[in-house]
Amino acid sequence: MEHRGPMPDIELPDVSLYDLIFASLTAEDAALTAAIETETGLVTTFGEVKAQADSVATWLAAHDIGPGDAVAIDLTNCPTYLGAFHGIARSGAACTPVNPAAIAPEIARQLKLTKARYVLTNNALLPKVAEAAATAGLPQENVIVLGGASGHTDYAELLATPVSLPNVDIDPATHIACLPVSSGTTGLPKAVMLSHRNLVSNMLCFNEVLNPLGDGQSLIAFLPYSHIYGLTTNLNYGLHRRFPQYTMASFAPQLFLETVAKHRPSLLFVVPPVAAFLAKHPAVASVPWDSVKLVISGAAPMDGAIGDAIEARLNTRVIQGYGMTELSPVTHVIPIDRPDIDLGTIGLAIPHTRFRVVDPETGQDVAVPDEGASAPGELWCAGPNTMLGYLDQRTDTDAVLDAEGWVHTGDLVTVDHRGAVRVVDRIKELIKRRGYQVAPAELEALLAAHPQVADAGVTGIASSTAGEQVPYGLVQLREGATVTPAELVHWLSEQVASYKRLGGITIVEKVPRSAAGKILRRELGALVPARS
């Protein structure tokens, strides 16, 4: 059974990402502020972003970079990122964004995987980027450094290039604009081939959900541009809608609160740990929030109680969305005007997104009752936002993207009679106990709702019964918390069936999460004491 959202499909222009954003740039638009770097106060206008992109594209073309090539960016969020990304795309090459937290071997692997010919970085990241570039076989001068460094190309050289844009024939449907890396549903990171049409269509369809807010919005861009969530909803969406974005190198609570007080943003794109911060941290009450019209959470499941708490505390609307890198990324969002939809769900499909909920055992679509939610099944999605595949990895592509164009997300969900979808868990992360499946995300949400808990992760540990596991909690407490692991275990046991009860809890300094907010489940096991 194929499902669609209630919003009608829209006309999708057959244009490149650069043309969508910059072809309509007026002199009035050009003078508007596109980005402010919160750490330094550096202001960049939309006209300056376009001028930087044009100079970068011209320089790259002069150095034989064009269609079929890749250029990496390893930077924290900053105004420079905007022009650099679009300069690469305008040259006809693909940008491969590197996580600034990546270590040298990981960077080298991405450079090799994408066959990147240049990499842009800054002096703070240069030591590991230079090491990675050398490992990947890139000449020293192919490491471009913001601010300059001996032996490397100074980014100022690119910006000083007189503009003479290359004549590049871009087919939006097939021409790769971006090569982010993703582990997919399992395995090592792979380079996801996203076309211009993928990015254009997803941004425009996502915009249909936010359109009721109108023009004149602004946002804080702390979600890493190196991740598709931040790239689409912050960098590109802000540019497309002419919204100023206040860049942050990373989420720093004090600077974040100061930015809210000073710049008065209206949109906040967050991940669940930041949502928990907004819901619980005492410092949040120290700044005014009346400018904020909407908080959007994504990248990992947010507990509905956290969303409710934010709405009550900040007196604003909270919605949750869903996506994955292979889908550019957004597929589902709770509509702004649908308070009847539980904030613990990921909402309804956006325009042009088709989806199915498929029983992973039988391969058949699950039935949707007239009232209430369906049985769990794997979420499959399709639409113009569907990736072209994984670069040079046909087997991995076929495991995720089937012949009919469906992306098998690996997420276990339910869908109700209204089309609202709820993520239950990752299929491969389910803990099997007593013949039942235990979803770590369910237990994590319950633990995170405890007033003294800041964050929680749940993993499976070996049971005395062969072939079974017992769920085990790793909990990060709030500052000043006094609750004990035993008290938390007892508190949770009163809220779940016996087979879901925890075998124990360890208090940890921090629950390991990716830059996008997803729990790094492979790291949880190392935090469990050996005696467990």
C-alpha positions as CSV (number, residue, x, y, z in Angstrom):
1,M,0.0,0.0,0.0
2,E,1.5,3.3,-1.1
3,H,0.9,6.3,1.1
4,R,1.0,10.1,0.3
5,G,0.8,13.2,2.5
6,P,-2.2,15.5,2.3
7,M,-0.3,18.4,0.7
8,P,-0.5,18.5,-3.2
9,D,2.6,18.1,-5.3
10,I,4.1,21.3,-6.6
11,E,5.7,22.2,-9.9
12,L,9.5,21.4,-9.7
13,P,11.7,23.7,-11.9
14,D,14.3,21.9,-14.0
15,V,17.2,24.1,-12.8
16,S,20.5,23.7,-11.1
17,L,20.8,24.4,-7.4
18,Y,22.9,27.5,-8.2
19,D,20.3,28.9,-10.6
20,L,17.5,28.2,-8.2
21,I,19.2,30.3,-5.5
22,F,21.0,33.0,-7.4
23,A,19.3,33.5,-10.8
24,S,16.6,35.6,-9.3
25,L,18.9,37.6,-7.0
26,T,17.9,41.3,-7.2
27,A,20.0,44.3,-6.2
28,E,17.7,44.6,-3.2
29,D,18.3,41.0,-2.3
30,A,22.1,41.3,-2.8
31,A,22.3,43.9,-0.1
32,L,20.6,41.8,2.5
33,T,22.5,40.0,5.2
34,A,22.9,36.3,4.4
35,A,25.1,35.2,7.3
36,I,26.6,36.5,10.5
37,E,29.4,34.6,12.2
38,T,28.4,34.6,15.8
39,E,32.0,34.1,17.1
40,T,33.5,37.1,15.2
41,G,30.5,39.2,14.1
42,L,31.6,38.9,10.4
43,V,28.7,39.9,8.2
44,T,28.2,38.5,4.6
45,T,25.5,39.7,2.2
46,F,23.7,37.6,-0.4
47,G,25.6,39.6,-3.0
48,E,28.9,38.7,-1.4
49,V,27.9,35.0,-1.3
50,K,27.2,35.0,-5.0
51,A,30.4,36.9,-5.8
52,Q,32.5,34.5,-3.8
53,A,30.7,31.5,-5.4
54,D,31.4,32.9,-8.9
55,S,35.1,33.5,-8.1
56,V,35.5,30.0,-6.7
57,A,33.8,28.5,-9.7
58,T,36.0,30.5,-12.1
59,W,39.2,29.5,-10.2
60,L,38.2,25.8,-10.2
61,A,37.4,25.8,-13.9
62,A,40.8,27.4,-14.6
63,H,42.4,24.5,-12.7
64,D,40.6,21.9,-14.7
65,I,37.9,21.1,-12.2
66,G,34.4,20.5,-13.6
67,P,31.8,17.7,-14.1
68,G,32.9,14.4,-12.8
69,D,35.3,15.9,-10.2
70,A,34.8,16.4,-6.5
71,V,36.1,19.1,-4.1
72,A,36.0,18.6,-0.3
73,I,35.2,21.2,2.3
74,D,36.4,20.5,5.9
75,L,35.2,23.6,7.8
76,T,33.1,24.3,10.8
77,N,30.0,26.4,10.0
78,C,31.0,29.9,8.9
79,P,29.9,32.4,6.2
80,T,32.7,31.2,4.0
81,Y,31.1,27.8,3.6
82,L,28.1,29.3,1.7
83,G,30.1,30.7,-1.2
84,A,32.5,27.8,-1.3
85,F,29.8,25.2,-1.5
86,H,28.0,27.0,-4.3
87,G,31.2,27.8,-6.1
88,I,32.0,24.1,-6.3
89,A,28.5,23.3,-7.5
90,R,28.6,26.1,-10.1
91,S,31.9,24.8,-11.5
92,G,30.1,21.5,-12.3
93,A,32.0,19.6,-9.7
94,A,30.4,17.9,-6.6
95,C,31.1,19.1,-3.1
96,T,31.9,16.4,-0.5
97,P,31.4,17.9,2.9
98,V,33.7,16.5,5.6
99,N,32.7,16.3,9.3
100,P,35.1,18.7,11.1
101,A,35.2,16.2,14.0
102,A,36.7,13.5,11.7
103,I,40.2,12.4,12.4
104,A,42.9,12.2,9.7
105,P,42.3,8.5,8.6
106,E,38.6,9.2,8.3
107,I,39.2,12.3,6.2
108,A,41.7,10.4,4.0
109,R,39.1,7.7,3.5
110,Q,36.5,10.2,2.3
111,L,39.0,12.0,0.0
112,K,39.9,8.6,-1.6
113,L,36.2,7.4,-1.7
114,T,35.1,10.5,-3.5
115,K,38.3,11.0,-5.5
116,A,38.4,14.6,-4.3
117,R,41.0,16.7,-6.1
118,Y,41.1,19.7,-3.7
119,V,40.1,20.2,-0.1
120,L,39.3,23.5,1.6
121,T,40.0,23.9,5.3
122,N,41.2,26.4,7.9
123,N,44.3,26.7,10.0
124,A,42.7,25.1,13.1
125,L,41.9,21.9,11.1
126,L,44.9,22.0,8.8
127,P,47.2,19.6,10.7
128,K,44.9,16.6,10.3
129,V,43.6,17.7,6.9
130,A,47.2,18.0,5.6
131,E,48.0,14.5,6.9
132,A,44.8,13.1,5.3
133,A,45.5,14.8,2.0
134,A,49.1,13.4,1.9
135,T,47.7,9.9,2.7
136,A,45.2,10.3,-0.1
137,G,47.9,11.4,-2.5
138,L,46.9,15.0,-2.9
139,P,49.7,17.6,-3.6
140,Q,50.3,20.1,-0.8
141,E,49.0,23.0,-2.9
142,N,45.7,21.2,-3.4
143,V,44.9,21.8,0.3
144,I,43.3,25.3,0.2
145,V,43.5,27.1,3.5
146,L,41.2,29.9,4.7
147,G,43.7,32.5,6.0
148,G,46.6,30.9,4.2
149,A,49.4,28.6,5.3
150,S,52.9,28.0,4.0
151,G,53.0,25.5,1.1
152,H,49.2,25.6,0.6
153,T,46.9,27.6,-1.6
154,D,45.4,30.6,0.1
155,Y,41.6,30.8,-0.2
156,A,42.1,34.5,-0.8
157,E,43.6,33.6,-4.2
158,L,40.3,32.0,-5.2
159,L,38.3,35.0,-4.1
160,A,40.6,37.4,-6.0
161,T,40.0,35.6,-9.3
162,P,38.2,37.9,-11.8
163,V,34.9,36.2,-12.6
164,S,34.5,34.4,-15.9
165,L,32.0,31.7,-15.3
166,P,32.6,28.4,-17.0
167,N,30.0,27.2,-19.6
168,V,28.9,24.0,-18.0
169,D,26.0,21.9,-19.3
170,I,24.3,20.7,-16.2
171,D,21.4,18.1,-16.4
172,P,19.8,18.7,-13.0
173,A,18.4,15.1,-12.9
174,T,21.7,13.3,-13.4
175,H,24.4,15.8,-12.5
176,I,25.9,15.2,-9.0
177,A,25.9,18.4,-6.8
178,C,26.9,16.9,-3.5
179,L,28.6,13.7,-2.2
180,P,27.9,13.5,1.5
181,V,28.9,10.3,3.3
182,S,26.5,8.0,5.0
183,S,26.7,4.5,6.6
184,G,23.3,3.8,5.1
185,T,21.4,1.1,7.0
186,T,24.7,-0.6,7.9
187,G,28.4,-0.8,7.2
188,L,31.2,1.7,6.5
189,P,30.5,5.2,5.2
190,K,29.6,5.5,1.6
191,A,29.5,8.5,-0.8
192,V,25.8,9.4,-1.5
193,M,25.3,10.8,-5.0
194,L,22.8,13.7,-4.7
195,S,21.9,15.5,-7.9
196,H,20.9,19.1,-8.4
197,R,17.3,18.0,-8.8
198,N,17.5,15.9,-5.6
199,L,18.5,19.0,-3.6
200,V,16.2,21.5,-5.4
201,S,13.1,19.3,-5.1
202,N,13.6,18.5,-1.5
203,M,14.2,22.1,-0.5
204,L,11.1,23.3,-2.4
205,C,8.9,20.5,-1.0
206,F,10.1,21.1,2.5
207,N,9.4,24.8,2.0
208,E,5.7,24.0,1.5
209,V,5.5,22.9,5.1
210,L,7.1,26.2,6.4
211,N,5.4,28.5,3.9
212,P,2.7,29.5,6.4
213,L,5.4,31.4,8.4
214,G,5.9,33.9,5.6
215,D,8.9,35.9,4.6
216,G,11.3,37.7,6.9
217,Q,12.4,34.8,9.0
218,S,15.9,34.1,10.5
219,L,17.7,31.1,11.9
220,I,20.7,30.0,14.0
221,A,22.9,27.7,12.0
222,F,24.7,25.4,14.5
223,L,23.7,22.2,12.8
224,P,26.8,21.2,10.9
225,Y,26.8,22.1,7.2
226,S,28.8,19.0,6.7
227,H,25.6,17.0,7.5
228,I,22.8,16.9,5.0
229,Y,20.3,18.1,7.6
230,G,22.2,21.4,8.2
231,L,23.1,21.7,4.6
232,T,19.6,21.5,3.3
233,T,17.5,23.2,6.0
234,N,20.1,25.9,7.1
235,L,22.7,26.7,4.4
236,N,20.6,26.2,1.3
237,Y,17.1,26.9,2.6
238,G,18.3,30.2,4.2
239,L,19.9,31.3,1.0
240,H,16.8,30.3,-1.1
241,R,14.4,32.1,1.2
242,R,16.7,35.1,1.8
243,F,16.7,34.4,5.5
244,P,19.8,35.5,7.5
245,Q,21.5,32.7,9.3
246,Y,23.7,33.1,12.4
247,T,26.5,30.6,12.1
248,M,28.0,28.7,15.0
249,A,31.1,26.5,14.7
250,S,29.3,24.1,17.0
251,F,26.5,24.1,19.5
252,A,27.8,26.1,22.5
253,P,25.0,26.7,25.0
254,Q,26.1,30.1,26.3
255,L,26.8,31.5,22.8
256,F,23.5,30.0,21.6
257,L,21.6,31.8,24.3
258,E,23.4,35.0,23.7
259,T,22.6,34.8,20.0
260,V,18.9,34.3,20.7
261,A,18.9,37.4,22.9
262,K,20.9,39.5,20.5
263,H,19.6,38.5,17.0
264,R,16.1,37.3,17.9
265,P,15.8,34.4,15.4
266,S,12.4,33.1,14.5
267,L,13.4,29.5,13.4
268,L,15.3,26.9,15.3
269,F,16.4,23.7,13.7
270,V,17.5,21.3,16.4
271,V,18.5,17.8,17.2
272,P,17.1,15.9,20.3
273,P,19.9,16.7,22.7
274,V,19.4,20.4,22.0
275,A,15.6,19.9,22.3
276,A,16.3,18.4,25.8
277,F,18.4,21.4,26.6
278,L,15.6,23.8,25.6
279,A,13.1,21.8,27.7
280,K,15.1,21.3,30.8
281,H,18.1,23.6,31.3
282,P,17.7,26.4,33.8
283,A,19.7,28.9,31.7
284,V,17.1,28.8,29.0
285,A,14.9,30.9,31.2
286,S,17.5,33.7,31.2
287,V,16.8,35.0,27.7
288,P,13.6,36.1,25.9
289,W,12.0,33.6,23.4
290,D,9.1,35.6,22.0
291,S,10.9,36.0,18.6
292,V,10.9,32.2,18.0
293,K,8.0,31.1,16.0
294,L,8.9,27.5,15.3
295,V,11.3,24.8,16.6
296,I,11.9,21.9,14.2
297,S,13.6,18.7,15.5
298,G,15.2,16.1,13.3
299,A,18.0,13.7,12.7
300,A,16.9,11.3,15.5
301,P,13.6,10.6,17.3
302,M,12.5,13.2,19.8
303,D,10.2,12.2,22.6
304,G,6.9,13.9,22.4
305,A,7.0,14.9,26.1
306,I,10.2,16.9,25.3
307,G,8.4,18.7,22.5
308,D,5.4,19.4,24.7
309,A,7.7,20.9,27.4
310,I,9.4,23.2,24.9
311,E,6.1,24.4,23.6
312,A,4.9,25.2,27.2
313,R,8.3,26.7,28.2
314,L,9.0,28.9,25.2
315,N,5.4,29.5,24.2
316,T,6.1,28.5,20.6
317,R,5.2,25.8,18.1
318,V,7.4,22.6,18.0
319,I,7.3,20.1,15.1
320,Q,9.3,17.0,14.3
321,G,10.6,15.8,11.0
322,Y,12.4,12.8,9.4
323,G,14.9,12.2,6.7
324,M,18.0,10.5,5.7
325,T,21.0,11.4,3.6
326,E,19.9,9.1,0.8
327,L,16.7,11.2,0.6
328,S,18.3,14.6,0.5
329,P,17.1,14.3,3.4
330,V,13.5,15.3,4.3
331,T,10.5,13.0,3.7
332,H,8.1,13.7,6.7
333,V,7.3,16.7,8.9
334,I,4.5,17.5,11.2
335,P,2.5,20.4,9.6
336,I,2.6,23.6,11.6
337,D,-1.2,23.8,11.7
338,R,-1.8,20.2,12.9
339,P,-1.6,20.3,16.8
340,D,-3.7,17.1,16.8
341,I,-0.6,15.1,15.6
342,D,1.5,13.8,18.5
343,L,4.9,15.5,18.7
344,G,6.4,12.1,19.2
345,T,5.6,11.2,15.5
346,I,7.5,12.4,12.4
347,G,4.3,13.6,10.9
348,L,3.1,13.4,7.4
349,A,4.8,13.0,4.0
350,I,5.8,16.2,2.3
351,P,4.8,16.8,-1.4
352,H,6.2,14.4,-4.0
353,T,7.1,11.8,-1.3
354,R,5.6,8.4,-1.5
355,F,6.1,5.8,1.2
356,R,5.3,2.3,2.3
357,V,5.4,0.5,5.6
358,V,6.6,-3.0,4.9
359,D,6.8,-6.1,7.2
360,P,10.5,-7.0,7.2
361,E,9.7,-10.6,7.7
362,T,7.1,-11.1,4.9
363,G,7.9,-8.2,2.5
364,Q,4.2,-7.3,2.5
365,D,2.8,-3.9,3.3
366,V,1.3,-3.7,6.8
367,A,-2.4,-3.0,7.1
368,V,-3.5,0.4,8.4
369,P,-6.6,0.3,10.7
370,D,-9.5,2.7,10.5
371,E,-8.5,4.0,13.9
372,G,-5.1,4.0,15.6
373,A,-1.7,2.9,14.3
374,S,-0.6,-0.1,12.2
375,A,1.8,-2.8,13.2
376,P,5.4,-1.9,12.8
377,G,7.1,-2.2,9.5
378,E,10.2,-0.8,7.6
379,L,9.7,2.6,6.1
380,W,10.3,2.7,2.3
381,C,10.4,6.1,0.6
382,A,10.5,7.3,-3.0
383,G,10.4,10.6,-4.8
384,P,12.5,13.1,-6.8
385,N,14.7,13.5,-3.7
386,T,15.9,9.9,-4.0
387,M,19.6,9.6,-4.3
388,L,21.2,8.4,-7.6
389,G,23.0,5.7,-5.6
390,Y,26.3,5.2,-3.7
391,L,29.4,6.3,-5.7
392,D,31.1,3.2,-7.2
393,Q,29.3,0.8,-4.9
394,R,26.6,-1.0,-6.8
395,T,26.1,-3.8,-4.3
396,D,25.6,-1.4,-1.4
397,T,23.2,0.7,-3.6
398,D,21.1,-2.3,-4.5
399,A,20.8,-3.2,-0.8
400,V,19.2,0.2,0.0
401,L,17.6,1.4,-3.3
402,D,15.5,-1.2,-5.1
403,A,14.8,-1.5,-8.8
404,E,11.5,0.3,-8.4
405,G,13.1,3.3,-6.8
406,W,12.2,2.6,-3.2
407,V,14.8,3.5,-0.5
408,H,14.7,1.0,2.3
409,T,15.4,3.2,5.2
410,G,16.1,0.6,7.9
411,D,13.8,2.4,10.3
412,L,11.0,0.5,11.9
413,V,7.8,2.7,12.0
414,T,4.0,2.6,12.4
415,V,1.5,4.6,10.4
416,D,-1.9,5.6,11.5
417,H,-5.2,6.2,9.6
418,R,-4.2,9.9,9.0
419,G,-0.9,9.0,7.5
420,A,1.1,10.1,10.6
421,V,4.3,8.0,11.0
422,R,6.0,7.2,14.2
423,V,9.6,5.8,14.3
424,V,9.8,2.8,16.6
425,D,13.5,2.0,16.1
426,R,16.2,1.0,13.7
427,I,15.6,-2.6,12.5
428,K,19.1,-3.8,13.2
429,E,19.2,-2.2,16.6
430,L,16.3,-4.1,18.1
431,I,17.1,-6.2,21.2
432,K,15.5,-9.6,21.2
433,R,14.4,-10.9,24.7
434,R,12.0,-13.6,25.6
435,G,10.8,-13.9,22.1
436,Y,10.0,-10.2,22.0
437,Q,11.7,-7.3,20.3
438,V,12.8,-4.4,22.6
439,A,13.3,-1.0,20.9
440,P,16.2,1.0,22.5
441,A,14.6,4.3,21.4
442,E,11.5,3.6,23.5
443,L,13.5,3.1,26.6
444,E,15.8,6.0,25.8
445,A,12.8,8.3,25.5
446,L,11.4,7.2,28.8
447,L,14.8,7.7,30.6
448,A,15.3,11.1,28.9
449,A,11.9,12.2,30.3
450,H,13.2,11.8,33.9
451,P,13.7,15.3,35.4
452,Q,17.3,14.5,36.5
453,V,18.4,12.9,33.2
454,A,20.0,14.9,30.5
455,D,20.5,12.2,27.9
456,A,20.3,8.4,27.6
457,G,21.4,5.5,25.4
458,V,20.3,1.9,25.6
459,T,22.2,-1.1,24.2
460,G,21.9,-4.9,24.5
461,I,24.2,-7.0,26.6
462,A,24.5,-10.7,26.8
463,S,21.9,-12.6,28.6
464,S,22.3,-15.8,30.6
465,T,19.9,-17.3,28.0
466,A,21.7,-18.2,24.8
467,G,20.8,-16.0,21.9
468,E,19.1,-13.3,24.0
469,Q,20.1,-9.9,25.2
470,V,19.1,-7.7,28.1
471,P,18.7,-3.9,27.6
472,Y,21.3,-1.8,29.5
473,G,21.2,1.9,30.0
474,L,24.0,4.5,29.7
475,V,22.7,7.7,31.4
476,Q,24.0,11.3,31.4
477,L,22.7,13.2,34.4
478,R,21.8,16.8,34.6
479,E,24.0,19.1,36.7
480,G,23.3,18.7,40.4
481,A,21.3,15.5,39.9
482,T,21.2,13.1,42.9
483,V,19.3,10.1,41.5
484,T,21.1,6.8,41.6
485,P,21.3,4.1,38.9
486,A,19.2,1.7,41.0
487,E,16.6,4.4,41.5
488,L,16.4,4.9,37.7
489,V,16.2,1.2,37.0
490,H,13.3,0.9,39.5
491,W,11.6,4.1,38.1
492,L,11.7,2.7,34.6
493,S,10.6,-0.8,35.5
494,E,7.3,0.6,36.7
495,Q,6.6,2.0,33.2
496,V,7.4,-0.9,30.9
497,A,6.6,-4.6,30.5
498,S,8.9,-7.0,32.3
499,Y,10.8,-8.0,29.2
500,K,11.8,-4.4,28.6
501,R,13.2,-3.8,32.1
502,L,16.9,-2.8,32.2
503,G,19.6,-5.1,33.4
504,G,21.4,-2.1,34.9
505,I,22.4,1.5,34.3
506,T,25.8,3.2,34.3
507,I,26.2,6.9,34.7
508,V,28.4,8.4,31.9
509,E,29.9,11.8,31.3
510,K,28.3,12.0,27.9
511,V,26.2,9.8,25.7
512,P,28.1,9.4,22.4
513,R,26.3,11.1,19.5
514,S,27.2,12.1,16.0
515,A,27.3,15.8,14.9
516,A,23.8,15.3,13.7
517,G,22.5,14.1,17.0
518,K,22.3,10.4,16.4
519,I,23.4,8.0,19.1
520,L,26.6,6.2,18.1
521,R,25.4,2.8,19.1
522,R,28.6,1.1,18.2
523,E,30.3,3.1,21.0
524,L,27.7,2.3,23.7
525,G,29.0,-1.2,24.4
526,A,32.4,0.1,25.4
527,L,30.8,2.1,28.2
528,V,29.1,-0.9,29.8
529,P,31.2,-2.2,32.8
530,A,32.7,-5.6,32.2
531,R,31.0,-7.0,35.2
532,S,27.6,-6.5,33.5
